[in-house]
Amino acid sequence: MKGYVYKSDGFPHIDKDPNAILTYAWDWTDWLAQEGATSIQSAVITADTGVTKVGSAVIAGGVVSQTISGGTVGTSYKLVCRVTTTSNLVDDRTIILDVVEK
C-alpha cells in the first residue's frame, strides 16, 4: 500500500499527527480479482480506542476508505477493514497508525 511501511509485526504502518483528520484507504482490487469476487457489498471499519472514525466507510470500486481523527503521540492504533463481497466472501485487512508530532 502506498505511503505505508511494513514493520516487524508484519502490518503496514503510517504516521499520523494527533491533530490530523485524514482518510485512510484499503485497496481490495487485486484480492477481488484473485478470489473471483464481483464487488464489495459492505465494509466495516473498527478502530482502537483513542482514535475516532469520522463518518462512515466509503466503498469506491475495490477501495474502501475511512476518515480518522485523534490519537495520542507515542501510541499506535489498529484500524481493521472487514469486507463482505457480493459472492459472500469475508476478509479483514489491518493497518497501524503511529501517532507522532509532525
C-alpha positions, 0 to 999 in steps of 0.5 A: 500500500502506498505511503505505508511501511511494513514493520516487524509485526508484519502490518503496514504502518503510517504516521499520523499527527494527533491533530490530523483528520485524514482518510485512510484507504484499503485497496481490495482490487487485486484480492477481488480479482484473485478470489473471483469476487464481483464487488464489495457489498459492505465494509466495516471499519473498527478502530482502537480506542483513542482514535475516532472514525469520522463518518462512515466507510466509503466503498469506491470500486475495490477501495474502501476508505475511512476518515480518522481523527485523534490519537495520542503521540507515542501510541499506535492504533489498529484500524481493521477493514472487514469486507463482505463481497457480493459472492459472500466472501469475508476478509479483514485487512489491518493497518497501524497508525503511529501517532507522532508530532509532525 
